[in-house]
Amino acid sequence: MQVTINGKMSELKFNFKALFKANSEFSSVENGVNQGNGAVMLFLRLIDNDVTVIPDIIKVAGNFGKTANEDKLFEAVDEITDGGEKIDEVLTELKDELKQSGFFMKTITSYKNKIEDNLPVMEEKAKTDETVADNLPIIKAMLKSLNENL
């Protein structure tokens, strides 16, 4: 997918640089530690049809640097979605392009496998830890979404 900002057209690339930026800027933080799951978080937002993910994806995959301020990103989203008329098509195309990236898919698949491996431990811990018990349904829903969309 091509995006234009300030007259500069760029092909969105889901390469290692985009993966690094995604993990740096969009990862969850637990106890002050970046979890390195920004690529997964962007993918989950895509499969949840969260339209607000589009400027974030342009930011990490577009190679626009500082020229891509918030207003310019929003203008680009309006342009590529034809004012929102093609929002579903854009979300699908972005999801498909992200799934074609070896870097993103390796990261997302590894994250999914870690959740699957740790799920029995989390279920056991949920019996005595209220925080884990509260988060477990969210983790299971996230795992289900990943399994359905990979």
KOLLUMDO-680703 format. One record per residue: residue number from 1; residue in three letters; chain; x, y, z of N, C-alpha, C, CB in turn. Coordinates in steps of 0.001 Angstrom, whole numbers, plus 500000, padded with zeros to 6 digits. Glycine has a CB too. Example, Ala and Ser with C-alpha at 12.3 -4.5 7.8 and 13.67 -1.06 7.14 Angstrom:
seq type mol nu nv nw cau cav caw cu cv cw cbu cbv cbw
1 ALA A 513190 494310 507800 512300 495500 507800 513200 496700 507800 511308 495527 509046
2 SER A 512850 497750 507080 513670 498940 507140 512900 500030 507870 514084 499402 505725
// end
This chain:
seq type mol nu nv nw cau cav caw cu cv cw cbu cbv cbw
1 MET A 500844 498833 500000 500000 500000 500000 500895 501237 500000 499037 499994 501217
2 GLN A 500522 502206 499186 501266 503450 499110 500525 504551 499853 501502 503851 497648
3 VAL A 501293 505386 500539 500747 506500 501300 501553 507739 500948 500781 506216 502839
4 THR A 500850 508878 500856 501519 510141 500559 501337 511105 501730 500968 510763 499249
5 ILE A 502461 511667 502175 502458 512690 503228 503390 513804 502776 502904 512097 504628
6 ASN A 502881 515034 502811 503666 516205 502377 504251 516023 500981 504795 516477 503369
7 GLY A 503487 515417 500088 503943 515223 498726 504927 514078 498538 504558 516462 498248
8 LYS A 505311 513424 499613 506243 512293 499529 505441 510990 499586 507308 512348 500686
9 MET A 505555 510197 498526 504875 508918 498495 505825 507836 498995 504368 508597 497070
10 SER A 505282 506947 499814 506084 505858 500351 505257 504584 500380 506608 506200 501761
11 GLU A 505899 503503 500036 505272 502183 500141 505416 501731 501595 505930 501139 499139
12 LEU A 504321 501295 502198 504413 500770 503554 505194 499470 503508 503003 500557 504180
13 LYS A 506216 499385 504355 507064 498192 504389 507086 497641 505804 508507 498511 503900
14 PHE A 506745 496384 505900 506737 495713 507196 508044 494946 507348 505506 494759 507336
15 ASN A 509124 495698 507344 510472 495142 507429 510952 495175 508883 511450 495926 506510
16 PHE A 512242 494891 509085 512778 494871 510443 512694 496242 511102 514222 494390 510431
17 LYS A 512938 497296 510336 512843 498653 510880 511434 498913 511410 513214 499700 509804
18 ALA A 510413 498523 510658 509031 498708 511097 508740 497883 512347 508057 498327 509975
19 LEU A 509244 496661 512389 509066 495814 513565 509702 496465 514793 509674 494419 513322
20 PHE A 510914 496951 514626 511627 497592 515729 510849 498812 516232 513048 498007 515285
21 LYS A 510387 499649 515296 509616 500836 515683 508305 500452 516363 509330 501706 514456
22 ALA A 507633 499431 515842 506379 498977 516440 506606 498518 517877 505764 497837 515606
23 ASN A 507652 497721 518074 507936 497215 519415 508414 498320 520351 508978 496111 519346
24 SER A 509089 499317 519810 509558 500433 520637 508415 501353 521053 510615 501234 519888
25 GLU A 507492 501598 520135 506465 502615 520362 505114 502091 520839 506260 503368 519118
26 PHE A 504785 500824 520569 503430 500358 520833 503341 499125 521721 502760 500072 519552
27 SER A 504419 498756 522362 504405 497603 523264 503732 497957 524584 505833 497099 523518
28 SER A 503162 496947 525205 502637 497146 526552 503823 497235 527518 501654 495985 526960
29 VAL A 503582 497893 528633 504626 498068 529645 504106 497487 530956 505023 499586 529812
30 GLU A 504876 496571 531534 504512 495977 532819 505637 496226 533805 504224 494455 532680
31 ASN A 505291 496822 534921 506268 497160 535958 507432 497965 535383 506793 495885 536628
32 GLY A 507110 498868 534459 508117 499733 533867 508976 499079 532794 508992 500243 534928
33 VAL A 508640 497844 532402 509434 497119 531418 508638 496974 530115 509847 495726 531967
34 ASN A 509249 497425 529018 508662 497277 527694 508609 495785 527363 509479 498072 526616
35 GLN A 507419 495291 527004 507233 493856 526769 507614 493409 525360 505804 493487 527031
36 GLY A 507976 494362 524491 508423 494001 523144 507336 493365 522299 509587 493066 523229
37 ASN A 506081 493736 522559 504963 493120 521841 504170 494122 521005 504037 492441 522823
38 GLY A 504807 495204 520606 504117 496233 519833 503568 495721 518517 505043 497376 519570
39 ALA A 504313 494863 517830 503833 494288 516569 502560 493480 516804 504922 493397 515926
40 VAL A 502541 492729 517888 501359 491937 518230 500192 492856 518544 501646 491007 519428
41 MET A 500450 493930 519295 499383 494861 519660 498789 495530 518418 499913 495926 520632
42 LEU A 499636 495906 517463 499134 496493 516219 498287 495472 515457 500307 496989 515336
43 PHE A 498757 494231 515373 498008 493193 514674 496658 492937 515341 498821 491901 514621
44 LEU A 496652 492877 516653 495386 492668 517371 494412 493818 517118 495643 492522 518884
45 ARG A 494925 495030 517083 494056 496175 516783 493509 496088 515361 494823 497498 516972
46 LEU A 494313 495590 514430 493838 495408 513052 492709 494382 512996 494997 494967 512135
47 ILE A 492906 493238 513630 491880 492192 513552 490635 492551 514355 492444 490867 514047
48 ASP A 490766 493520 515264 489601 494033 515989 488925 495169 515225 490012 494515 517382
49 ASN A 489426 495458 514011 488895 496538 513173 488944 497897 513850 487477 496231 512783
50 ASP A 490001 498141 514603 490231 499419 515264 490821 500387 514234 491183 499256 516505
51 VAL A 489995 501307 513736 490451 502220 512676 491578 503137 513139 489287 503062 512180
52 THR A 491714 503321 514440 492768 504205 514939 494158 503600 514803 492511 504546 516383
53 VAL A 494237 502335 514392 495536 501699 514191 496187 502161 512887 495384 500176 514190
54 ILE A 495399 502648 511949 495936 502991 510629 497048 504043 510706 494816 503497 509732
55 PRO A 496866 505174 511396 497992 506118 511464 499204 505546 512191 497554 507393 512151
56 ASP A 498975 504674 513151 500102 504048 513859 500892 503142 512927 499602 503245 515071
57 ILE A 500194 502438 512069 500877 501567 511107 501637 502407 510083 499864 500636 510393
58 ILE A 501016 503475 509618 501712 504367 508679 502973 504914 509340 500784 505536 508223
59 LYS A 502865 505252 510599 503996 505806 511347 505178 504831 511399 503557 506166 512769
60 VAL A 504909 503564 511626 506012 502604 511757 506474 502025 510425 505601 501481 512666
61 ALA A 505570 501932 509442 505920 501250 508193 506128 502188 507007 504853 500266 507852
62 GLY A 505846 503479 507190 505884 504393 506058 507197 505081 505796 504883 505399 506241
63 ASN A 508109 505063 506746 509419 505700 506570 509309 507194 506238 510194 504988 505469
64 PHE A 508425 507897 506943 508254 509334 506729 509040 510183 507717 506798 509691 506817
65 GLY A 509509 509581 508785 510268 510343 509776 509415 511421 510426 511495 510973 509132
66 LYS A 510024 512545 510700 509355 513618 511434 508321 514369 510595 510379 514590 511951
67 THR A 508321 514164 509268 507334 514850 508435 505930 514337 508685 507683 514692 506970
68 ALA A 505815 513189 509328 504506 512575 509569 503964 512987 510927 504598 511042 509479
69 ASN A 503620 514278 511068 502999 514688 512324 501558 514170 512357 503038 516244 512487
70 GLU A 500919 514326 513477 499591 513763 513670 498592 514225 512601 499077 514133 515044
71 ASP A 498556 515519 512318 497622 516034 511320 497874 515424 509949 497722 517550 511239
72 LYS A 499136 515296 509565 499482 514727 508265 499118 513242 508203 500979 514920 507980
73 LEU A 499302 512542 509308 498901 511132 509356 497393 510990 509179 499340 510491 510685
74 PHE A 496635 511868 509843 495174 511814 509729 494729 512123 508301 494519 512803 510713
75 GLU A 495384 513082 507664 495075 513401 506268 495353 512193 505371 495899 514624 505794
76 ALA A 496463 511517 505630 496805 510342 504838 495765 509235 505019 498197 509830 505224
77 VAL A 495286 509055 506237 494254 508044 506493 492981 508406 505728 493960 507925 508020
78 ASP A 492590 509679 505778 491412 510105 505022 491581 509821 503539 491145 511594 505241
79 GLU A 492793 510062 503032 493050 509852 501608 492989 508379 501222 494406 510420 501235
80 ILE A 493700 507519 501955 493748 506106 501546 492432 505381 501790 494861 505390 502286
81 THR A 491611 505903 502703 490311 505272 502969 489183 505945 502202 490005 505305 504459
82 ASP A 489543 506907 501355 488544 507656 500593 487490 508239 501543 487873 506746 499526
83 GLY A 488000 508945 502554 487119 509583 503527 486332 508603 504375 486174 510487 502826
84 GLY A 486847 507399 504510 486192 506378 505328 485359 505391 504527 485323 507034 506345
85 GLU A 485154 505668 503252 484344 504780 502407 485001 503416 502205 484095 505433 501052
86 LYS A 486329 503374 502227 487058 502129 501965 487782 501617 503209 488060 502339 500835
87 ILE A 487256 501941 504372 487949 501608 505617 488138 500100 505770 487177 502158 506815
88 ASP A 487119 499310 505465 487242 497854 505613 488283 497286 504659 485891 497177 505371
89 GLU A 488312 497816 503429 489297 497353 502447 490717 497667 502911 489033 498000 501074
90 VAL A 490902 498857 503471 492235 499258 503939 492670 498394 505109 492247 500743 504344
91 LEU A 491776 498168 506059 492117 497319 507204 492498 495906 506746 490935 497256 508195
92 THR A 491743 495365 505805 492037 494027 505291 493381 494003 504569 490921 493557 504345
93 GLU A 493629 495020 503757 494901 495069 503031 496083 495186 503989 494907 496244 502048
94 LEU A 495947 496017 505010 497026 496166 505986 497266 494855 506733 496700 497292 506982
95 LYS A 496193 494204 507119 496325 492919 507824 497038 491901 506931 494929 492377 508253
96 ASP A 496638 491847 505657 497262 490902 504730 498746 491217 504522 496530 490921 503385
97 GLU A 499073 492503 504376 500473 492882 504186 501307 492561 505424 500581 494375 503854
98 LEU A 500748 492804 506581 501469 492492 507816 501703 490987 507932 500691 493010 509045
99 LYS A 500719 490191 507531 500846 488734 507597 501878 488206 506604 499496 488078 507335
100 GLN A 502199 488991 505578 503202 488568 504603 504625 488886 505061 502935 489231 503265
101 SER A 504743 489643 506135 506063 490013 506646 506628 488901 507520 505987 491329 507441
102 GLY A 507764 488389 507130 508411 487366 507939 508751 487857 509337 509659 486885 507256
103 PHE A 509189 489108 509441 509554 489668 510749 508337 489761 511676 510188 491060 510574
104 PHE A 507245 490305 511154 506049 490464 511984 505435 489113 512323 505018 491344 511274
105 MET A 505357 488222 511339 504735 486924 511603 505545 486091 512593 504563 486153 510302
106 LYS A 506848 486141 512496 507695 485411 513455 507434 485930 514868 509208 485557 513090
107 THR A 507393 487250 515003 507162 487869 516308 505777 487533 516848 507330 489383 516211
108 ILE A 504768 487656 516013 503391 487390 516434 503201 485915 516778 502403 487808 515332
109 THR A 503736 485040 515950 503617 483603 516195 504352 483194 517470 504162 482814 515002
110 SER A 505531 483748 517685 506281 483450 518914 505514 483904 520145 507661 484123 518882
111 TYR A 504924 485087 520077 504136 485623 521190 502940 484701 521475 503648 487071 520871
112 LYS A 502240 484294 520416 501090 483402 520554 501514 482082 521194 500433 483146 519183
113 ASN A 502644 481537 520744 503130 480273 521301 503490 480400 522778 504340 479789 520518
114 LYS A 504066 481549 523161 504381 481770 524582 503118 481785 525420 505146 483087 524770
115 ILE A 502081 482443 524921 500813 482480 525655 500273 481057 525809 499774 483388 524925
116 GLU A 500268 480303 524722 499764 478924 524778 500561 478082 525764 499811 478280 523389
117 ASP A 501873 478237 525742 502724 477471 526658 502480 477850 528115 504191 477684 526311
118 ASN A 502220 479131 528362 502067 479614 529736 500632 479592 530246 502595 481002 529836
119 LEU A 499685 479285 529391 498280 479310 529791 497974 478380 530971 497414 478932 528613
120 PRO A 498462 477149 530998 498180 476296 532162 498710 476900 533472 498794 474910 531952
121 VAL A 499876 477513 533424 500443 478149 534616 499578 479325 535050 501890 478618 534349
122 MET A 499140 480122 534070 498291 481280 534386 496950 480833 534968 498059 482137 533125
123 GLU A 496391 479758 534420 495111 479255 534938 495255 478776 536379 494585 478109 534055
124 GLU A 496357 478141 536677 496604 477681 538053 496800 478879 538986 497849 476749 538104
125 LYS A 497578 479841 538524 497851 481027 539339 496592 481868 539550 498941 481878 538684
126 ALA A 495673 481829 538603 494426 482596 538704 493565 482136 539879 493630 482478 537407
127 LYS A 493803 480910 540327 493038 480389 541466 493369 481115 542759 493300 478904 541636
128 THR A 494565 481680 542841 494998 482339 544084 495374 483805 543891 496178 481600 544669
129 ASP A 495424 484270 542662 495841 485647 542388 494726 486361 541628 497176 485680 541576
130 GLU A 494120 487328 542300 492967 488025 541721 493327 488789 540442 492379 488989 542744
131 THR A 494512 489368 540398 494937 490113 539215 495041 489182 538011 496286 490815 539469
132 VAL A 495637 488041 538207 495753 487061 537119 494356 486574 536724 496657 485854 537545
133 ALA A 493521 486333 537696 492149 485888 537419 491385 486925 536603 491403 485605 538731
134 ASP A 491587 488196 536922 490922 489275 536178 491437 489389 534745 491116 490606 536899
135 ASN A 492729 489134 534554 493340 489279 533232 493205 488041 532351 494788 489614 533386
136 LEU A 492950 486913 532932 492912 485657 532179 491876 485660 531044 492619 484512 533123
137 PRO A 490663 486151 531251 489705 486172 530123 490199 487035 528949 488342 486698 530605
138 ILE A 490883 488106 529247 491425 488978 528200 492522 488239 527432 491982 490299 528811
139 ILE A 493380 487562 528162 494470 486803 527538 493906 485693 526661 495411 486210 528614
140 LYS A 492881 485009 527143 492269 483936 526351 491597 484492 525093 491241 483166 527201
141 ALA A 490953 485632 525209 490314 486253 524039 491367 486681 523019 489459 487472 524465
142 MET A 492478 487214 523506 493569 487613 522627 494138 486381 521905 494681 488337 523433
143 LEU A 494335 485306 522628 494845 484070 522033 493874 483535 520984 495091 483009 523120
144 LYS A 492595 483574 521287 491575 483115 520335 491634 483949 519056 490160 483196 520966
145 SER A 491729 485264 519193 491817 486146 518020 493053 485848 517186 491830 487610 518454
146 LEU A 494176 485640 517848 495397 485311 517124 495256 483990 516371 496580 485243 518087
147 ASN A 494718 482976 517039 494559 481669 516396 493604 481738 515200 494049 480642 517411
148 GLU A 492579 482570 515286 491608 482685 514204 492131 483490 513025 490344 483311 514717
149 ASN A 493136 484301 513241 493576 485230 512205 494977 485002 511670 493496 486592 512722
150 LEU A 495648 483978 512144 496994 483687 511614 496936 482595 510578 497952 483282 512740
// end
